[in-house]
Amino acid sequence: MKNRNYHLYYTGRAISGIGDALQDIAVITIIALLTNSVFVSGLVVALNSLARILCSFFAIKNKYVKDCKKILTYLNYLYALITGIFYIILILTSSRAVLTVAVVSYETICSMIYTFYKIYQEMIVKEVSDSNEKISRLYATDNMIKVVVSFLSTFLLLLMSYKGFLAINAISFILSGMIVSRLNVDLSSVQTELKSDEPSHHVKENITDFYKKYESVFRIVILSAILSFFFASYNVMFQKVIRTFEIDIKYIGIFNAVYCILSIVLSYAAGYIDAKKIKKISFAVLWIGLIFSILSLSNHKWILLGYLLFLFPMVGAGYNTVAQIYFQNNTQRDDIPMLKSIYNILCGISILLSGIVTPFLLLHFSVFFAAMMLLFALSMLFLYLPKRAQNVGCKKD
């Protein structure tokens, strides 16, 4: 039964992933067509993260229904509806002002949905996956789909408008919802009512309780949030590279595919890495990031491209997959909603700052890389801060 559930979930996730990949290319293309694309990209990043923060504050104060399957199904359908509306708006208007408002609004609403989507998705992943290899396979497949779709998008653009990508996206989420509805998962031990906690138990207390129970996990969540500042700068830097090297928008898909190829390798390989050694893995990643940032101060074209196409996948795919496996292995199922809510809040704040600050940092590449040097160096110091005294009942590495 577990294998059947895994294959069903895997199929549904893959189908929605195809739509997601096409949506990413469509949104990048729309933003690239705008005259102030770098700052619009930064605005999208900032508002997306703000939406995640606000939704996560709501999520962290609430209990969760046990029927995650039903909720995830409805969220797939909601994604399809919102995307369909955005598609219709694109068909009806060509005004750049309207396009700017529409794409920013669409991405922000999707981010709100995505916050809850990921919470229920991670709970189901915990149920249907019985090995680290299966978990890493999900992330590797996500990246593989992005590569294939990115390559195919270049040819699809010869046959159809990028707007058609959004229609395909809407259909993919409808199909994914139908498949998810066929899962047979039992989450009966999860609290069954969606209602506010007692007034005396606020967000601060929830986070404190989680920290006391999972100090090591909490530390990696904070490190992931810090690295989110770096990774969130990818789309803004991508737009900067498009402008600097005058890349034709028809080749955005191929450029994106090159980025994703390494993401596949790293995310799949993460399943065979001992996640218990998360501290050593984190330190190695931070060292590579620091060295790459120092080298990139030269502003050499090929080093900049290597930074974009190697370092970002290493952090966003490789390290993130190891971290997610570590979270799954070291967090009880019923505590995953709390974990994801805290993760979204901290990462959301970091991404919000990145969306606001990165466009200004990237006015000069050297300023951006100097800032990233500081980020990686401080992260290494944080990683080796002494732990508090271990309380009875706290989880250990």
C-alpha positions in Angstrom: 0.0 0.0 0.0 2.8 2.4 0.9 4.5 1.8 -2.5 1.2 2.4 -4.3 0.7 5.7 -2.3 4.3 6.7 -3.1 3.8 6.1 -6.9 0.5 7.9 -6.9 2.0 10.9 -5.1 5.1 10.8 -7.3 3.0 10.9 -10.4 0.8 13.7 -9.2 3.8 15.7 -8.1 5.5 15.1 -11.4 2.5 16.3 -13.4 2.1 19.5 -11.3 5.9 19.9 -11.6 5.6 20.1 -15.4 3.0 22.9 -15.1 5.2 24.6 -12.4 8.2 24.6 -14.7 6.2 26.1 -17.6 4.8 28.7 -15.2 8.3 29.7 -14.1 9.4 30.2 -17.7 6.3 32.2 -18.5 6.7 34.5 -15.6 10.4 35.0 -16.2 9.5 35.8 -19.9 6.8 38.3 -18.9 9.1 40.1 -16.4 12.0 40.1 -19.0 9.7 42.0 -21.4 9.2 44.8 -18.8 11.6 47.7 -19.0 12.3 47.6 -15.2 12.6 43.9 -15.1 15.3 43.7 -12.4 13.3 45.7 -9.9 10.0 44.0 -10.8 11.7 40.7 -10.1 12.9 42.0 -6.8 9.4 43.2 -5.9 8.0 39.7 -6.8 10.5 38.1 -4.5 9.8 40.5 -1.7 6.0 40.2 -1.9 6.1 36.5 -2.2 8.1 36.2 1.0 5.8 38.7 2.8 2.9 36.5 1.8 4.7 33.4 3.2 5.5 35.2 6.5 1.9 36.3 7.0 0.4 32.9 6.1 2.9 31.1 8.3 2.0 33.2 11.3 -1.6 32.1 10.8 -0.5 28.5 10.3 1.7 28.3 13.4 -1.2 29.3 15.6 -3.6 26.7 14.3 -4.2 23.0 14.5 -4.3 20.9 11.3 -7.1 18.8 9.9 -6.2 15.1 9.6 -7.4 14.8 6.0 -4.3 16.2 4.4 -5.3 14.4 1.2 -8.5 16.4 0.8 -6.8 19.7 1.6 -4.0 19.1 -0.8 -6.5 18.1 -3.5 -8.4 21.4 -3.0 -5.2 23.4 -3.1 -4.3 21.9 -6.4 -7.6 22.9 -7.8 -7.2 26.4 -6.3 -3.8 26.7 -8.0 -5.5 25.8 -11.3 -8.3 28.4 -10.8 -5.9 31.3 -10.0 -3.6 30.4 -13.0 -6.7 30.2 -15.3 -7.7 33.7 -14.2 -4.2 35.1 -14.8 -4.1 33.4 -18.3 -7.4 35.2 -19.2 -6.0 38.5 -18.1 -2.9 38.0 -20.3 -5.1 37.3 -23.3 -7.3 40.4 -22.7 -4.6 43.0 -22.2 -1.2 44.0 -23.6 -0.6 47.0 -21.3 2.7 46.8 -19.6 1.3 48.5 -16.5 -1.5 45.9 -16.3 1.0 43.1 -16.9 3.2 44.4 -14.1 0.3 44.5 -11.6 -1.1 41.1 -12.9 2.2 39.2 -12.6 3.1 40.6 -9.2 -0.4 39.8 -7.9 -0.4 36.4 -9.4 2.9 35.4 -7.9 1.9 36.8 -4.5 -1.4 34.8 -4.4 0.4 31.7 -5.5 2.9 32.2 -2.7 0.1 32.4 -0.2 -1.4 29.1 -1.5 2.1 27.5 -1.7 2.7 28.1 2.1 -0.2 25.8 3.0 0.5 23.5 0.0 4.0 22.7 1.3 2.8 22.0 4.9 0.3 19.3 3.8 2.7 18.1 1.1 5.5 17.5 3.6 3.1 15.6 5.9 2.1 13.3 3.1 5.8 12.8 2.0 6.4 11.6 5.6 3.7 9.0 5.2 4.4 7.7 1.7 8.3 7.7 1.8 10.0 4.9 3.7 13.6 5.8 2.8 15.9 8.8 2.2 16.4 7.6 -1.4 12.7 8.0 -2.1 12.7 11.5 -0.6 15.7 12.6 -2.7 14.1 11.0 -5.8 11.2 13.4 -5.4 13.5 16.4 -5.4 15.6 15.0 -8.2 12.5 14.4 -10.3 11.4 18.0 -9.6 14.7 19.3 -11.1 14.7 16.8 -13.9 11.3 18.0 -15.0 12.6 21.5 -15.0 15.5 20.6 -17.3 13.3 18.7 -19.8 10.6 21.3 -19.8 13.2 24.1 -20.1 14.7 22.5 -23.2 11.3 21.8 -24.7 10.1 25.3 -24.0 12.4 26.7 -26.6 10.7 24.6 -29.3 7.3 25.1 -27.8 7.7 28.9 -28.1 8.0 28.3 -31.9 4.5 26.7 -31.8 2.7 28.7 -29.2 2.8 31.8 -27.1 4.4 31.7 -23.6 0.8 32.5 -22.4 -0.2 29.0 -23.4 2.3 27.7 -20.8 -0.1 29.0 -18.1 -3.0 27.1 -19.6 -1.0 23.9 -19.5 -0.1 24.7 -15.9 -3.7 25.0 -14.9 -4.5 21.7 -16.5 -1.6 20.0 -14.8 -2.8 21.0 -11.3 -6.3 19.8 -12.1 -4.8 16.4 -13.0 -2.5 16.4 -10.0 -5.5 17.1 -7.7 -7.4 14.2 -9.2 -4.4 11.8 -8.6 -3.8 13.1 -5.0 -7.5 12.4 -4.2 -6.8 8.7 -4.8 -4.2 8.4 -2.1 -4.9 6.2 0.9 -3.1 7.8 3.9 -4.0 7.6 7.5 -3.2 10.8 9.5 -5.6 10.0 12.3 -3.1 10.8 15.0 -2.8 14.4 13.8 -5.0 16.9 15.6 -8.3 17.0 13.8 -9.7 20.6 14.1 -8.5 23.8 12.5 -9.0 26.3 15.2 -7.0 28.9 17.0 -4.8 27.9 20.0 -5.7 29.1 23.5 -5.0 32.9 23.8 -2.2 32.2 26.3 -0.2 30.2 23.8 1.1 32.6 21.2 3.6 32.3 18.3 6.6 33.0 20.6 5.7 30.1 22.9 5.1 27.8 20.0 8.5 28.6 18.6 10.2 28.3 22.0 8.6 24.9 22.6 9.8 23.6 19.2 13.3 25.0 19.9 13.5 23.2 23.2 12.4 19.9 21.7 14.5 20.1 18.4 17.4 22.4 19.1 19.6 20.9 16.3 16.8 21.0 13.8 16.1 24.6 14.8 19.7 25.5 14.2 19.6 24.1 10.6 16.3 25.9 10.0 18.0 29.2 10.9 21.0 28.4 8.7 18.6 27.5 5.8 16.9 30.9 6.4 20.2 32.7 6.1 21.1 30.8 2.9 17.6 31.7 1.6 18.8 35.3 1.4 21.5 34.1 -1.1 19.3 31.7 -3.0 16.4 34.2 -3.3 18.7 36.5 -5.3 18.9 34.0 -8.2 15.9 35.3 -10.2 17.1 38.9 -9.7 20.7 38.0 -10.7 19.2 36.0 -13.6 17.5 39.1 -14.9 20.8 41.0 -14.5 22.7 38.4 -16.4 20.1 38.5 -19.2 20.6 42.2 -19.5 24.4 42.2 -19.1 25.0 39.5 -21.7 22.0 40.4 -23.9 20.5 36.9 -23.9 17.6 36.4 -26.3 14.5 35.5 -24.3 14.0 32.6 -26.6 17.0 30.9 -25.0 15.9 31.5 -21.4 14.7 27.9 -21.3 18.0 26.4 -22.4 19.9 28.7 -20.0 17.5 27.6 -17.2 18.0 23.9 -18.2 21.8 24.1 -17.8 21.2 25.4 -14.3 18.8 22.6 -13.5 21.0 19.7 -14.8 23.4 20.2 -11.8 20.4 20.5 -9.6 19.3 17.1 -10.6 22.6 15.5 -9.9 23.0 17.2 -6.5 19.5 16.6 -5.3 19.5 12.9 -6.3 23.0 12.4 -4.7 21.7 14.0 -1.5 19.7 10.9 -0.8 23.0 8.9 -0.5 24.6 11.4 1.9 24.4 10.7 5.6 22.1 13.6 6.7 23.3 13.0 10.3 26.5 14.8 9.3 24.6 17.9 8.4 27.0 20.2 10.3 30.0 19.0 8.3 28.0 19.2 5.1 26.9 22.7 5.9 30.4 23.9 6.7 31.7 22.5 3.3 28.9 24.3 1.4 29.6 27.6 3.2 33.3 27.3 2.4 32.7 26.7 -1.3 30.2 29.7 -1.3 32.8 32.0 0.3 35.6 31.0 -2.1 33.3 31.4 -5.1 32.3 34.8 -3.9 35.9 35.9 -3.5 36.7 34.7 -7.0 33.7 36.4 -8.5 35.0 39.8 -7.3 37.1 39.7 -10.5 33.9 40.2 -12.5 35.2 37.7 -15.0 32.3 36.6 -17.3 32.9 32.8 -17.0 33.3 33.0 -13.2 30.0 34.9 -13.0 28.3 32.3 -15.1 29.8 29.6 -13.0 28.5 31.3 -9.9 25.0 31.5 -11.3 25.0 27.9 -12.8 26.9 26.0 -10.1 26.7 27.7 -6.7 23.0 28.4 -6.8 22.1 24.8 -7.6 24.5 23.5 -5.0 22.7 25.5 -2.3 19.2 25.4 -3.6 19.1 21.8 -4.7 21.9 19.9 -3.1 22.1 21.4 0.3 18.4 22.1 0.5 17.6 18.4 -0.2 20.0 17.2 2.5 18.4 19.7 4.9 14.9 18.5 4.0 15.9 14.9 4.6 17.4 15.9 7.9 14.2 17.5 8.9 12.1 14.5 7.9 14.4 12.1 9.8 14.6 14.2 13.0 11.1 15.6 13.3 8.0 13.7 14.4 5.2 13.7 11.9 2.8 15.6 14.0 5.4 18.3 14.5 6.0 18.9 10.8 3.3 21.6 10.5 5.1 23.5 13.3 8.5 22.9 11.6 7.2 24.1 8.2 5.5 27.2 9.7 8.7 28.2 11.5 10.7 27.5 8.4 8.4 29.6 6.3 8.5 32.5 8.7 12.3 32.6 9.0 13.0 31.9 5.4 10.2 34.4 4.4 11.8 37.2 6.4 15.2 36.4 4.8 13.7 36.2 1.3 11.8 39.5 1.9 15.0 41.3 2.8 16.7 39.7 -0.3 14.0 40.9 -2.6 14.3 44.4 -1.3 18.1 44.6 -1.0 19.4 42.5 -3.9 18.3 44.8 -6.8 20.4 47.5 -5.2 23.4 45.2 -4.5 23.3 44.1 -8.1 23.7 47.6 -9.4 27.4 46.6 -9.2 28.4 42.9 -9.2 31.3 43.5 -6.9 29.0 44.9 -4.1 26.8 41.9 -4.4 29.7 39.4 -4.1 31.2 41.3 -1.2 27.9 41.0 0.6 27.7 37.3 -0.1 31.2 36.8 1.2 30.1 38.4 4.5 26.9 36.2 4.5 28.9 32.9 4.1 31.5 33.9 6.6 29.0 34.8 9.3 27.0 31.6 8.6 30.1 29.6 9.4 30.5 31.4 12.7 26.8 30.8 13.5 27.2 27.1 12.7 29.7 26.6 15.4 28.1 28.7 18.2 28.0 26.6 21.4 24.7 24.9 22.1 22.7 25.6 25.2 22.7 22.9 27.9 20.7 19.9 26.6 17.4 19.4 28.4 16.0 16.0 29.1 13.8 14.9 26.2 15.5 17.1 23.6 16.4 15.4 20.4 20.1 14.9 19.6 22.0 14.8 16.4 
